[in-house]
């Protein structure tokens, strides 16, 4: 079982992870790690003297948030807006909350659609399982008589 990080570990800003290590930890491509950083979606990224990116546990928490928001179809521009609001401080909490709440509603709608699609697939799966078990012909196939 994965260990749950403590608040101190999450806010630890000690640079320690390379692009490749972040990619592996978050399960995204190294290209995506660099892209998110280049787009300004990961605030306060450290670099070595030779300009190599190094990320902290704090940065990892940002990657997780950004990756989640992208996965649920929030645009890069909207994620950037969310981060810009975050950087402005507590006076933007209501605006940030509005973005998250709206995205949650969109996700709920998508889940309803997906559940509907799952019902159809389960029905078709059952139909094909019965055909395979009983070695029957597909009565729904209009080409059935044209063997």
Protein Blocks (a to p, Z undefined) as FASTA:
>chain_A
ZZdddfklmmpccdfbdfklmmmmnopafklmmmmmmnopaghiacdfkopacddfklmm
mmmmmmmmmmnopafklmmmmmmmmmnojmlmmmmmmmmmmmmmmmmmmmmmmmmmmmmm
mmmmmmmmmmmmnopacfklmklmmZZ
